[in-house]
């Protein structure tokens, strides 16, 4: 199609029609509506039972324990991972070897198997004691009193997660150009200031997305602590109620709803952290100061 302005003829752009895209979109919407309707009207889901036990005190207690395990295990694993990265990057071959062996072992064995062994620690070592060359035995206690199921679940989750986070942290720090560190040191900046002002802010752009994924994975991995055995998490609480009612499906739906809710909150927090540390590089994040209005 052509138009003319002041005697000059030019072509008017015609937008491309994406008919296939609209057809596929309508088909997907129709499929989603049919699936949602089939789930909503299916009496075997027992939606009345789902609504009755969604805020059951036993379920809410399981949510609290699941969140506590996730938060504490992630905090401990972050500290361990940072230590492993420092050991790996040090010039000491012994420390570097220990860090490598930690990552090799805990990444190479299933987390369920690790949790089973932590749960059997009291069987393998009935007592824990501390012996000093001069003073002799200064401490001794039954392992089952010190290493409770909650402690075994926490240690098993944190030690396993630290191996994965150590590799994520190491990759994030290696992604920062070494020339920036050398330039900052040439300007007289101290090593600690270079770390917190230059290296860490840039490394966080690489670290936060996979760490957020690992946090969400940790939330769901807590369902395996029954191997310890730790009988207070959300999955165990839902299974306990389901066994009492002889209705596994509605209680699985209850657990799934809560896991989806918590995961959505974690994803929202991860999104805002990525925006914060991505300022200056992400074009979708505005770094300009807001205009003043009068």
MOBEL-V286760 format. One record per helix or strand. SS is the DSSP state (2 for helix, 1 for strand). FROM is the first residue (numbers start at 1). LEN is the number of residues. If there is no record, write none. Layout:
SS | FROM | LEN
SS | FROM | LEN
//
This chain:
1 | 2 | 4
1 | 8 | 4
2 | 19 | 23
2 | 43 | 3
2 | 47 | 7
2 | 57 | 33
2 | 93 | 16
2 | 111 | 9
2 | 121 | 4
1 | 127 | 6
1 | 136 | 7
2 | 143 | 4
2 | 149 | 26
2 | 178 | 9
2 | 191 | 37
2 | 234 | 12
2 | 248 | 30
//
